[in-house]
Amino acid sequence: MTGVPLVDLGAPDAPAVLDAAFRDVGFVMVTGHDVPAGLVDRTRDAFLRFFHLPADRKAAVRMPRLGMAGWAPMGMEANGYSFGHETPPDMKESYRLGAHELPGRVALRGANVWPEEPAGFRAAALEYLAAVDAVHLRILELCATALGLDDPGFFRRHALRNDNTLNVNWYAPITHLGAPADGQYRIGPHTDFGTITVLSREPRSSALQVQLPDGAWVDAPVVDGAFTVNCGDMMAHWSGGRWRSAIHRVLAPSAAEPDDALLSLVYFCEPDPETMITPLGECGGETVNAGEYLAAKIAAISM
């Protein structure tokens, strides 16, 4: 497999397609998720209006440190550090919200903070959180089937309380941020830390690249109405190494397109923090605590 395949969650062959995609690439495009396009559009519009506010008004909800809720200006995060690479900071602003306001989920990294403007921001964000969380649980059931487990609820049962993260990234244009430095990316090469990530990308954008097992980089396609979903470190470990957590990056803006900007809605999903992850299958491997693993990874990328 040399590219990122497409899977319909309701198709009979969905488990087999997901298994092959996570084994060979680590990424898959997902349709049949039932999230209304209008909700995605409203959510994107609300965050975009927030990011276009003056910095002093955004500062009222600035996160105190990476991993907590609120606005993160450019300079707080460098994903290349997760691999021990001293890279320039990622060229993005972010807004983080925890999923703890959804039924059954608990706050693990402090309460959410909400800006006073723009109007409708909180309502759109919470509606989107609920919708994308349901997609995440549905995909976890598909993951269990794809791995041949007798219990399709195996992963889902370990993911009903955790304070998952909705991280909305605004990759501002060069006219706002200035030209990239040598070795600087919108997001530097990294893997995701949890089970899966469910990503709504900018229509038309191909700035996201995935590294294949042979080291080649390929553009992740953008399909209208589809989510981009990737396997994270914890799920790769849980699968006993059958699946891969692929290195990926978001390319820096081009000087040829100084006004080009992107907005991504990124839902990072992890197991409940007390979960002990023991690799499945015959190969075995070390058992790790989900909460401790995540905390160490977040600390590694903080500037």
C-alpha positions as protocol buffer text, in pm:
chain_id: "A"
residue {
  index: 1
  type: MET
  ca { x: 0 y: 0 z: 0 }
}
residue {
  index: 2
  type: THR
  ca { x: 150 y: 334 z: -109 }
}
residue {
  index: 3
  type: GLY
  ca { x: -120 y: 581 z: -9 }
}
residue {
  index: 4
  type: VAL
  ca { x: -391 y: 651 z: 248 }
}
residue {
  index: 5
  type: PRO
  ca { x: -700 y: 438 z: 172 }
}
residue {
  index: 6
  type: LEU
  ca { x: -1068 y: 524 z: 216 }
}
residue {
  index: 7
  type: VAL
  ca { x: -1308 y: 325 z: 433 }
}
residue {
  index: 8
  type: ASP
  ca { x: -1684 y: 353 z: 485 }
}
residue {
  index: 9
  type: LEU
  ca { x: -1757 y: 271 z: 850 }
}
residue {
  index: 10
  type: GLY
  ca { x: -2076 y: 91 z: 751 }
}
residue {
  index: 11
  type: ALA
  ca { x: -1927 y: -125 z: 478 }
}
residue {
  index: 12
  type: PRO
  ca { x: -1893 y: -502 z: 535 }
}
residue {
  index: 13
  type: ASP
  ca { x: -1523 y: -489 z: 450 }
}
residue {
  index: 14
  type: ALA
  ca { x: -1451 y: -197 z: 687 }
}
residue {
  index: 15
  type: PRO
  ca { x: -1256 y: -406 z: 946 }
}
residue {
  index: 16
  type: ALA
  ca { x: -1031 y: -554 z: 676 }
}
residue {
  index: 17
  type: VAL
  ca { x: -966 y: -214 z: 514 }
}
residue {
  index: 18
  type: LEU
  ca { x: -887 y: -56 z: 851 }
}
residue {
  index: 19
  type: ASP
  ca { x: -654 y: -341 z: 945 }
}
residue {
  index: 20
  type: ALA
  ca { x: -460 y: -312 z: 619 }
}
residue {
  index: 21
  type: ALA
  ca { x: -444 y: 68 z: 643 }
}
residue {
  index: 22
  type: PHE
  ca { x: -316 y: 73 z: 1001 }
}
residue {
  index: 23
  type: ARG
  ca { x: -72 y: -211 z: 930 }
}
residue {
  index: 24
  type: ASP
  ca { x: 77 y: -65 z: 613 }
}
residue {
  index: 25
  type: VAL
  ca { x: 34 y: 312 z: 645 }
}
residue {
  index: 26
  type: GLY
  ca { x: -104 y: 403 z: 988 }
}
residue {
  index: 27
  type: PHE
  ca { x: -365 y: 638 z: 838 }
}
residue {
  index: 28
  type: VAL
  ca { x: -709 y: 595 z: 683 }
}
residue {
  index: 29
  type: MET
  ca { x: -979 y: 825 z: 542 }
}
residue {
  index: 30
  type: VAL
  ca { x: -1321 y: 762 z: 700 }
}
residue {
  index: 31
  type: THR
  ca { x: -1666 y: 820 z: 555 }
}
residue {
  index: 32
  type: GLY
  ca { x: -2005 y: 696 z: 679 }
}
residue {
  index: 33
  type: HIS
  ca { x: -1951 y: 864 z: 1016 }
}
residue {
  index: 34
  type: ASP
  ca { x: -2287 y: 1051 z: 1028 }
}
residue {
  index: 35
  type: VAL
  ca { x: -2143 y: 1386 z: 1145 }
}
residue {
  index: 36
  type: PRO
  ca { x: -2340 y: 1657 z: 960 }
}
residue {
  index: 37
  type: ALA
  ca { x: -2136 y: 1874 z: 725 }
}
residue {
  index: 38
  type: GLY
  ca { x: -2318 y: 2178 z: 860 }
}
residue {
  index: 39
  type: LEU
  ca { x: -2193 y: 2109 z: 1213 }
}
residue {
  index: 40
  type: VAL
  ca { x: -1835 y: 2083 z: 1090 }
}
residue {
  index: 41
  type: ASP
  ca { x: -1873 y: 2411 z: 901 }
}
residue {
  index: 42
  type: ARG
  ca { x: -2023 y: 2593 z: 1202 }
}
residue {
  index: 43
  type: THR
  ca { x: -1746 y: 2469 z: 1428 }
}
residue {
  index: 44
  type: ARG
  ca { x: -1472 y: 2568 z: 1187 }
}
residue {
  index: 45
  type: ASP
  ca { x: -1627 y: 2913 z: 1146 }
}
residue {
  index: 46
  type: ALA
  ca { x: -1650 y: 2970 z: 1524 }
}
residue {
  index: 47
  type: PHE
  ca { x: -1283 y: 2888 z: 1581 }
}
residue {
  index: 48
  type: LEU
  ca { x: -1169 y: 3083 z: 1279 }
}
residue {
  index: 49
  type: ARG
  ca { x: -1348 y: 3393 z: 1408 }
}
residue {
  index: 50
  type: PHE
  ca { x: -1176 y: 3345 z: 1744 }
}
residue {
  index: 51
  type: PHE
  ca { x: -830 y: 3315 z: 1591 }
}
residue {
  index: 52
  type: HIS
  ca { x: -883 y: 3636 z: 1396 }
}
residue {
  index: 53
  type: LEU
  ca { x: -940 y: 3834 z: 1716 }
}
residue {
  index: 54
  type: PRO
  ca { x: -658 y: 4066 z: 1831 }
}
residue {
  index: 55
  type: ALA
  ca { x: -397 y: 3891 z: 2045 }
}
residue {
  index: 56
  type: ASP
  ca { x: -482 y: 4090 z: 2357 }
}
residue {
  index: 57
  type: ARG
  ca { x: -842 y: 3963 z: 2346 }
}
residue {
  index: 58
  type: LYS
  ca { x: -732 y: 3604 z: 2288 }
}
residue {
  index: 59
  type: ALA
  ca { x: -490 y: 3634 z: 2580 }
}
residue {
  index: 60
  type: ALA
  ca { x: -783 y: 3636 z: 2825 }
}
residue {
  index: 61
  type: VAL
  ca { x: -813 y: 3259 z: 2769 }
}
residue {
  index: 62
  type: ARG
  ca { x: -445 y: 3174 z: 2722 }
}
residue {
  index: 63
  type: MET
  ca { x: -358 y: 2828 z: 2856 }
}
residue {
  index: 64
  type: PRO
  ca { x: -118 y: 2841 z: 3154 }
}
residue {
  index: 65
  type: ARG
  ca { x: 87 y: 2550 z: 3022 }
}
residue {
  index: 66
  type: LEU
  ca { x: 71 y: 2305 z: 2735 }
}
residue {
  index: 67
  type: GLY
  ca { x: -190 y: 2035 z: 2781 }
}
residue {
  index: 68
  type: MET
  ca { x: -439 y: 2252 z: 2968 }
}
residue {
  index: 69
  type: ALA
  ca { x: -743 y: 2425 z: 2820 }
}
residue {
  index: 70
  type: GLY
  ca { x: -737 y: 2753 z: 2631 }
}
residue {
  index: 71
  type: TRP
  ca { x: -549 y: 2940 z: 2363 }
}
residue {
  index: 72
  type: ALA
  ca { x: -186 y: 2861 z: 2283 }
}
residue {
  index: 73
  type: PRO
  ca { x: -4 y: 3126 z: 2080 }
}
residue {
  index: 74
  type: MET
  ca { x: 273 y: 3028 z: 1844 }
}
residue {
  index: 75
  type: GLY
  ca { x: 588 y: 2938 z: 2033 }
}
residue {
  index: 76
  type: MET
  ca { x: 444 y: 2707 z: 2301 }
}
residue {
  index: 77
  type: GLU
  ca { x: 492 y: 2380 z: 2115 }
}
residue {
  index: 78
  type: ALA
  ca { x: 751 y: 2202 z: 1903 }
}
residue {
  index: 79
  type: ASN
  ca { x: 648 y: 1849 z: 1809 }
}
residue {
  index: 80
  type: GLY
  ca { x: 994 y: 1760 z: 1680 }
}
residue {
  index: 81
  type: TYR
  ca { x: 1110 y: 1749 z: 2043 }
}
residue {
  index: 82
  type: SER
  ca { x: 913 y: 1427 z: 2094 }
}
residue {
  index: 83
  type: PHE
  ca { x: 1187 y: 1262 z: 1883 }
}
residue {
  index: 84
  type: GLY
  ca { x: 1468 y: 1451 z: 2055 }
}
residue {
  index: 85
  type: HIS
  ca { x: 1509 y: 1700 z: 1768 }
}
residue {
  index: 86
  type: GLU
  ca { x: 1562 y: 2063 z: 1865 }
}
residue {
  index: 87
  type: THR
  ca { x: 1339 y: 2219 z: 1601 }
}
residue {
  index: 88
  type: PRO
  ca { x: 1198 y: 2571 z: 1582 }
}
residue {
  index: 89
  type: PRO
  ca { x: 848 y: 2607 z: 1733 }
}
residue {
  index: 90
  type: ASP
  ca { x: 556 y: 2488 z: 1525 }
}
residue {
  index: 91
  type: MET
  ca { x: 398 y: 2757 z: 1307 }
}
residue {
  index: 92
  type: LYS
  ca { x: 49 y: 2751 z: 1453 }
}
residue {
  index: 93
  type: GLU
  ca { x: -187 y: 2883 z: 1712 }
}
residue {
  index: 94
  type: SER
  ca { x: -408 y: 2634 z: 1895 }
}
residue {
  index: 95
  type: TYR
  ca { x: -715 y: 2617 z: 2115 }
}
residue {
  index: 96
  type: ARG
  ca { x: -750 y: 2315 z: 2342 }
}
residue {
  index: 97
  type: LEU
  ca { x: -1072 y: 2188 z: 2496 }
}
residue {
  index: 98
  type: GLY
  ca { x: -1121 y: 1879 z: 2711 }
}
residue {
  index: 99
  type: ALA
  ca { x: -1402 y: 1633 z: 2653 }
}
residue {
  index: 100
  type: HIS
  ca { x: -1491 y: 1623 z: 3024 }
}
residue {
  index: 101
  type: GLU
  ca { x: -1814 y: 1818 z: 2966 }
}
residue {
  index: 102
  type: LEU
  ca { x: -1957 y: 1516 z: 2783 }
}
residue {
  index: 103
  type: PRO
  ca { x: -2162 y: 1263 z: 2985 }
}
residue {
  index: 104
  type: GLY
  ca { x: -1946 y: 1016 z: 3175 }
}
residue {
  index: 105
  type: ARG
  ca { x: -1615 y: 1190 z: 3110 }
}
residue {
  index: 106
  type: VAL
  ca { x: -1409 y: 1344 z: 3390 }
}
residue {
  index: 107
  type: ALA
  ca { x: -1181 y: 1648 z: 3404 }
}
residue {
  index: 108
  type: LEU
  ca { x: -818 y: 1540 z: 3422 }
}
residue {
  index: 109
  type: ARG
  ca { x: -633 y: 1857 z: 3315 }
}
residue {
  index: 110
  type: GLY
  ca { x: -845 y: 2136 z: 3461 }
}
residue {
  index: 111
  type: ALA
  ca { x: -1172 y: 2296 z: 3355 }
}
residue {
  index: 112
  type: ASN
  ca { x: -1234 y: 2427 z: 3007 }
}
residue {
  index: 113
  type: VAL
  ca { x: -1210 y: 2801 z: 2952 }
}
residue {
  index: 114
  type: TRP
  ca { x: -1444 y: 2978 z: 2712 }
}
residue {
  index: 115
  type: PRO
  ca { x: -1390 y: 3308 z: 2531 }
}
residue {
  index: 116
  type: GLU
  ca { x: -1654 y: 3579 z: 2557 }
}
residue {
  index: 117
  type: GLU
  ca { x: -1641 y: 3615 z: 2180 }
}
residue {
  index: 118
  type: PRO
  ca { x: -1730 y: 3516 z: 1915 }
}
residue {
  index: 119
  type: ALA
  ca { x: -2097 y: 3446 z: 1978 }
}
residue {
  index: 120
  type: GLY
  ca { x: -2191 y: 3081 z: 1950 }
}
residue {
  index: 121
  type: PHE
  ca { x: -1838 y: 2952 z: 2010 }
}
residue {
  index: 122
  type: ARG
  ca { x: -1919 y: 2732 z: 2311 }
}
residue {
  index: 123
  type: ALA
  ca { x: -2236 y: 2584 z: 2164 }
}
residue {
  index: 124
  type: ALA
  ca { x: -2068 y: 2486 z: 1839 }
}
residue {
  index: 125
  type: ALA
  ca { x: -1763 y: 2341 z: 2013 }
}
residue {
  index: 126
  type: LEU
  ca { x: -1966 y: 2125 z: 2253 }
}
residue {
  index: 127
  type: GLU
  ca { x: -2194 y: 1995 z: 1979 }
}
residue {
  index: 128
  type: TYR
  ca { x: -1892 y: 1903 z: 1769 }
}
residue {
  index: 129
  type: LEU
  ca { x: -1717 y: 1739 z: 2067 }
}
residue {
  index: 130
  type: ALA
  ca { x: -2015 y: 1512 z: 2126 }
}
residue {
  index: 131
  type: ALA
  ca { x: -2036 y: 1416 z: 1760 }
}
residue {
  index: 132
  type: VAL
  ca { x: -1667 y: 1341 z: 1710 }
}
residue {
  index: 133
  type: ASP
  ca { x: -1646 y: 1150 z: 2040 }
}
residue {
  index: 134
  type: ALA
  ca { x: -1920 y: 919 z: 1915 }
}
residue {
  index: 135
  type: VAL
  ca { x: -1720 y: 863 z: 1595 }
}
residue {
  index: 136
  type: HIS
  ca { x: -1411 y: 779 z: 1802 }
}
residue {
  index: 137
  type: LEU
  ca { x: -1599 y: 513 z: 2002 }
}
residue {
  index: 138
  type: ARG
  ca { x: -1742 y: 365 z: 1685 }
}
residue {
  index: 139
  type: ILE
  ca { x: -1394 y: 338 z: 1533 }
}
residue {
  index: 140
  type: LEU
  ca { x: -1261 y: 171 z: 1850 }
}
residue {
  index: 141
  type: GLU
  ca { x: -1523 y: -101 z: 1805 }
}
residue {
  index: 142
  type: LEU
  ca { x: -1408 y: -142 z: 1445 }
}
residue {
  index: 143
  type: CYS
  ca { x: -1048 y: -166 z: 1569 }
}
residue {
  index: 144
  type: ALA
  ca { x: -1138 y: -457 z: 1799 }
}
residue {
  index: 145
  type: THR
  ca { x: -1306 y: -642 z: 1514 }
}
residue {
  index: 146
  type: ALA
  ca { x: -1015 y: -567 z: 1281 }
}
residue {
  index: 147
  type: LEU
  ca { x: -774 y: -727 z: 1529 }
}
residue {
  index: 148
  type: GLY
  ca { x: -990 y: -1038 z: 1550 }
}
residue {
  index: 149
  type: LEU
  ca { x: -1101 y: -987 z: 1912 }
}
residue {
  index: 150
  type: ASP
  ca { x: -1414 y: -1175 z: 2018 }
}
residue {
  index: 151
  type: ASP
  ca { x: -1528 y: -870 z: 2217 }
}
residue {
  index: 152
  type: PRO
  ca { x: -1593 y: -565 z: 1990 }
}
residue {
  index: 153
  type: GLY
  ca { x: -1630 y: -346 z: 2301 }
}
residue {
  index: 154
  type: PHE
  ca { x: -1280 y: -420 z: 2432 }
}
residue {
  index: 155
  type: PHE
  ca { x: -1117 y: -85 z: 2344 }
}
residue {
  index: 156
  type: ARG
  ca { x: -1438 y: 115 z: 2390 }
}
residue {
  index: 157
  type: ARG
  ca { x: -1476 y: 1 z: 2754 }
}
residue {
  index: 158
  type: HIS
  ca { x: -1133 y: 145 z: 2830 }
}
residue {
  index: 159
  type: ALA
  ca { x: -1218 y: 483 z: 2673 }
}
residue {
  index: 160
  type: LEU
  ca { x: -1541 y: 605 z: 2835 }
}
residue {
  index: 161
  type: ARG
  ca { x: -1403 y: 836 z: 3107 }
}
residue {
  index: 162
  type: ASN
  ca { x: -1087 y: 990 z: 2968 }
}
residue {
  index: 163
  type: ASP
  ca { x: -1067 y: 1365 z: 2909 }
}
residue {
  index: 164
  type: ASN
  ca { x: -990 y: 1348 z: 2537 }
}
residue {
  index: 165
  type: THR
  ca { x: -862 y: 1663 z: 2369 }
}
residue {
  index: 166
  type: LEU
  ca { x: -1014 y: 1870 z: 2092 }
}
residue {
  index: 167
  type: ASN
  ca { x: -715 y: 2066 z: 1965 }
}
residue {
  index: 168
  type: VAL
  ca { x: -802 y: 2320 z: 1697 }
}
residue {
  index: 169
  type: ASN
  ca { x: -497 y: 2439 z: 1506 }
}
residue {
  index: 170
  type: TRP
  ca { x: -485 y: 2758 z: 1304 }
}
residue {
  index: 171
  type: TYR
  ca { x: -195 y: 2760 z: 1062 }
}
residue {
  index: 172
  type: ALA
  ca { x: -185 y: 3133 z: 995 }
}
residue {
  index: 173
  type: PRO
  ca { x: -51 y: 3280 z: 669 }
}
residue {
  index: 174
  type: ILE
  ca { x: 300 y: 3410 z: 622 }
}
residue {
  index: 175
  type: THR
  ca { x: 156 y: 3761 z: 620 }
}
residue {
  index: 176
  type: HIS
  ca { x: 63 y: 3701 z: 985 }
}
residue {
  index: 177
  type: LEU
  ca { x: 354 y: 3487 z: 1109 }
}
residue {
  index: 178
  type: GLY
  ca { x: 643 y: 3580 z: 884 }
}
residue {
  index: 179
  type: ALA
  ca { x: 846 y: 3342 z: 671 }
}
residue {
  index: 180
  type: PRO
  ca { x: 940 y: 3002 z: 820 }
}
residue {
  index: 181
  type: ALA
  ca { x: 1290 y: 2952 z: 957 }
}
residue {
  index: 182
  type: ASP
  ca { x: 1513 y: 2670 z: 834 }
}
residue {
  index: 183
  type: GLY
  ca { x: 1372 y: 2340 z: 952 }
}
residue {
  index: 184
  type: GLN
  ca { x: 1044 y: 2493 z: 1066 }
}
residue {
  index: 185
  type: TYR
  ca { x: 705 y: 2332 z: 1000 }
}
residue {
  index: 186
  type: ARG
  ca { x: 344 y: 2408 z: 1074 }
}
residue {
  index: 187
  type: ILE
  ca { x: 383 y: 2091 z: 1280 }
}
residue {
  index: 188
  type: GLY
  ca { x: 716 y: 1914 z: 1289 }
}
residue {
  index: 189
  type: PRO
  ca { x: 753 y: 1538 z: 1228 }
}
residue {
  index: 190
  type: HIS
  ca { x: 594 y: 1342 z: 1513 }
}
residue {
  index: 191
  type: THR
  ca { x: 365 y: 1056 z: 1604 }
}
residue {
  index: 192
  type: ASP
  ca { x: 43 y: 1092 z: 1801 }
}
residue {
  index: 193
  type: PHE
  ca { x: 47 y: 954 z: 2154 }
}
residue {
  index: 194
  type: GLY
  ca { x: -294 y: 795 z: 2215 }
}
residue {
  index: 195
  type: THR
  ca { x: -517 y: 533 z: 2054 }
}
residue {
  index: 196
  type: ILE
  ca { x: -656 y: 714 z: 1750 }
}
residue {
  index: 197
  type: THR
  ca { x: -681 y: 1071 z: 1623 }
}
residue {
  index: 198
  type: VAL
  ca { x: -989 y: 1191 z: 1434 }
}
residue {
  index: 199
  type: LEU
  ca { x: -905 y: 1490 z: 1216 }
}
residue {
  index: 200
  type: SER
  ca { x: -1120 y: 1730 z: 1015 }
}
residue {
  index: 201
  type: ARG
  ca { x: -887 y: 1902 z: 770 }
}
residue {
  index: 202
  type: GLU
  ca { x: -904 y: 2217 z: 563 }
}
residue {
  index: 203
  type: PRO
  ca { x: -1085 y: 2144 z: 237 }
}
residue {
  index: 204
  type: ARG
  ca { x: -838 y: 2123 z: -54 }
}
residue {
  index: 205
  type: SER
  ca { x: -528 y: 2113 z: 171 }
}
residue {
  index: 206
  type: SER
  ca { x: -255 y: 1855 z: 110 }
}
residue {
  index: 207
  type: ALA
  ca { x: -9 y: 2004 z: 361 }
}
residue {
  index: 208
  type: LEU
  ca { x: -33 y: 1692 z: 579 }
}
residue {
  index: 209
  type: GLN
  ca { x: 228 y: 1432 z: 488 }
}
residue {
  index: 210
  type: VAL
  ca { x: 269 y: 1076 z: 615 }
}
residue {
  index: 211
  type: GLN
  ca { x: 594 y: 882 z: 622 }
}
residue {
  index: 212
  type: LEU
  ca { x: 571 y: 530 z: 481 }
}
residue {
  index: 213
  type: PRO
  ca { x: 771 y: 237 z: 622 }
}
residue {
  index: 214
  type: ASP
  ca { x: 1033 y: 282 z: 349 }
}
residue {
  index: 215
  type: GLY
  ca { x: 1092 y: 644 z: 457 }
}
residue {
  index: 216
  type: ALA
  ca { x: 908 y: 807 z: 166 }
}
residue {
  index: 217
  type: TRP
  ca { x: 668 y: 1093 z: 238 }
}
residue {
  index: 218
  type: VAL
  ca { x: 321 y: 1093 z: 79 }
}
residue {
  index: 219
  type: ASP
  ca { x: 47 y: 1355 z: 85 }
}
residue {
  index: 220
  type: ALA
  ca { x: -259 y: 1253 z: 283 }
}
residue {
  index: 221
  type: PRO
  ca { x: -554 y: 1307 z: 48 }
}
residue {
  index: 222
  type: VAL
  ca { x: -844 y: 1536 z: 130 }
}
residue {
  index: 223
  type: VAL
  ca { x: -1182 y: 1378 z: 60 }
}
residue {
  index: 224
  type: ASP
  ca { x: -1498 y: 1585 z: 91 }
}
residue {
  index: 225
  type: GLY
  ca { x: -1691 y: 1482 z: 400 }
}
residue {
  index: 226
  type: ALA
  ca { x: -1426 y: 1239 z: 524 }
}
residue {
  index: 227
  type: PHE
  ca { x: -1229 y: 1242 z: 847 }
}
residue {
  index: 228
  type: THR
  ca { x: -859 y: 1158 z: 847 }
}
residue {
  index: 229
  type: VAL
  ca { x: -795 y: 897 z: 1118 }
}
residue {
  index: 230
  type: ASN
  ca { x: -457 y: 771 z: 1234 }
}
residue {
  index: 231
  type: CYS
  ca { x: -329 y: 508 z: 1472 }
}
residue {
  index: 232
  type: GLY
  ca { x: -144 y: 648 z: 1775 }
}
residue {
  index: 233
  type: ASP
  ca { x: 146 y: 515 z: 1980 }
}
residue {
  index: 234
  type: MET
  ca { x: -70 y: 350 z: 2247 }
}
residue {
  index: 235
  type: MET
  ca { x: -287 y: 167 z: 1994 }
}
residue {
  index: 236
  type: ALA
  ca { x: 18 y: 53 z: 1799 }
}
residue {
  index: 237
  type: HIS
  ca { x: 165 y: -85 z: 2124 }
}
residue {
  index: 238
  type: TRP
  ca { x: -170 y: -240 z: 2221 }
}
residue {
  index: 239
  type: SER
  ca { x: -190 y: -417 z: 1885 }
}
residue {
  index: 240
  type: GLY
  ca { x: 134 y: -596 z: 1965 }
}
residue {
  index: 241
  type: GLY
  ca { x: 314 y: -408 z: 1690 }
}
residue {
  index: 242
  type: ARG
  ca { x: 74 y: -522 z: 1417 }
}
residue {
  index: 243
  type: TRP
  ca { x: -29 y: -160 z: 1353 }
}
residue {
  index: 244
  type: ARG
  ca { x: 200 y: 137 z: 1307 }
}
residue {
  index: 245
  type: SER
  ca { x: 188 y: 485 z: 1455 }
}
residue {
  index: 246
  type: ALA
  ca { x: 314 y: 672 z: 1151 }
}
residue {
  index: 247
  type: ILE
  ca { x: 539 y: 975 z: 1162 }
}
residue {
  index: 248
  type: HIS
  ca { x: 361 y: 1269 z: 1002 }
}
residue {
  index: 249
  type: ARG
  ca { x: 410 y: 1643 z: 957 }
}
residue {
  index: 250
  type: VAL
  ca { x: 235 y: 1953 z: 830 }
}
residue {
  index: 251
  type: LEU
  ca { x: 448 y: 2141 z: 580 }
}
residue {
  index: 252
  type: ALA
  ca { x: 543 y: 2505 z: 631 }
}
residue {
  index: 253
  type: PRO
  ca { x: 358 y: 2767 z: 426 }
}
residue {
  index: 254
  type: SER
  ca { x: 505 y: 2850 z: 89 }
}
residue {
  index: 255
  type: ALA
  ca { x: 637 y: 3194 z: -1 }
}
residue {
  index: 256
  type: ALA
  ca { x: 450 y: 3153 z: -330 }
}
residue {
  index: 257
  type: GLU
  ca { x: 121 y: 3158 z: -133 }
}
residue {
  index: 258
  type: PRO
  ca { x: 173 y: 3422 z: 141 }
}
residue {
  index: 259
  type: ASP
  ca { x: -198 y: 3442 z: 223 }
}
residue {
  index: 260
  type: ASP
  ca { x: -254 y: 3067 z: 252 }
}
residue {
  index: 261
  type: ALA
  ca { x: -399 y: 2960 z: 588 }
}
residue {
  index: 262
  type: LEU
  ca { x: -538 y: 2630 z: 721 }
}
residue {
  index: 263
  type: LEU
  ca { x: -764 y: 2528 z: 1010 }
}
residue {
  index: 264
  type: SER
  ca { x: -771 y: 2173 z: 1149 }
}
residue {
  index: 265
  type: LEU
  ca { x: -1006 y: 2019 z: 1409 }
}
residue {
  index: 266
  type: VAL
  ca { x: -800 y: 1749 z: 1580 }
}
residue {
  index: 267
  type: TYR
  ca { x: -959 y: 1508 z: 1830 }
}
residue {
  index: 268
  type: PHE
  ca { x: -689 y: 1323 z: 2025 }
}
residue {
  index: 269
  type: CYS
  ca { x: -820 y: 1007 z: 2192 }
}
residue {
  index: 270
  type: GLU
  ca { x: -659 y: 812 z: 2474 }
}
residue {
  index: 271
  type: PRO
  ca { x: -758 y: 527 z: 2704 }
}
residue {
  index: 272
  type: ASP
  ca { x: -880 y: 601 z: 3056 }
}
residue {
  index: 273
  type: PRO
  ca { x: -569 y: 704 z: 3254 }
}
residue {
  index: 274
  type: GLU
  ca { x: -565 y: 401 z: 3483 }
}
residue {
  index: 275
  type: THR
  ca { x: -563 y: 162 z: 3186 }
}
residue {
  index: 276
  type: MET
  ca { x: -273 y: -81 z: 3180 }
}
residue {
  index: 277
  type: ILE
  ca { x: -193 y: -151 z: 2816 }
}
residue {
  index: 278
  type: THR
  ca { x: -61 y: -502 z: 2761 }
}
residue {
  index: 279
  type: PRO
  ca { x: 23 y: -583 z: 2397 }
}
residue {
  index: 280
  type: LEU
  ca { x: -212 y: -827 z: 2227 }
}
residue {
  index: 281
  type: GLY
  ca { x: -94 y: -1119 z: 2019 }
}
residue {
  index: 282
  type: GLU
  ca { x: 192 y: -1361 z: 2051 }
}
residue {
  index: 283
  type: CYS
  ca { x: 483 y: -1117 z: 2045 }
}
residue {
  index: 284
  type: GLY
  ca { x: 411 y: -974 z: 2389 }
}
residue {
  index: 285
  type: GLY
  ca { x: 581 y: -662 z: 2517 }
}
residue {
  index: 286
  type: GLU
  ca { x: 595 y: -427 z: 2812 }
}
residue {
  index: 287
  type: THR
  ca { x: 276 y: -328 z: 2994 }
}
residue {
  index: 288
  type: VAL
  ca { x: 246 y: 53 z: 3022 }
}
residue {
  index: 289
  type: ASN
  ca { x: 15 y: 282 z: 3217 }
}
residue {
  index: 290
  type: ALA
  ca { x: -181 y: 506 z: 2978 }
}
residue {
  index: 291
  type: GLY
  ca { x: -190 y: 816 z: 3198 }
}
residue {
  index: 292
  type: GLU
  ca { x: 180 y: 811 z: 3283 }
}
residue {
  index: 293
  type: TYR
  ca { x: 277 y: 755 z: 2921 }
}
residue {
  index: 294
  type: LEU
  ca { x: 70 y: 1050 z: 2799 }
}
residue {
  index: 295
  type: ALA
  ca { x: 202 y: 1287 z: 3066 }
}
residue {
  index: 296
  type: ALA
  ca { x: 562 y: 1211 z: 2971 }
}
residue {
  index: 297
  type: LYS
  ca { x: 494 y: 1266 z: 2600 }
}
residue {
  index: 298
  type: ILE
  ca { x: 324 y: 1605 z: 2654 }
}
residue {
  index: 299
  type: ALA
  ca { x: 613 y: 1720 z: 2872 }
}
residue {
  index: 300
  type: ALA
  ca { x: 859 y: 1632 z: 2594 }
}
residue {
  index: 301
  type: ILE
  ca { x: 702 y: 1870 z: 2337 }
}
residue {
  index: 302
  type: SER
  ca { x: 650 y: 2171 z: 2565 }
}
residue {
  index: 303
  type: MET
  ca { x: 866 y: 2476 z: 2495 }
}
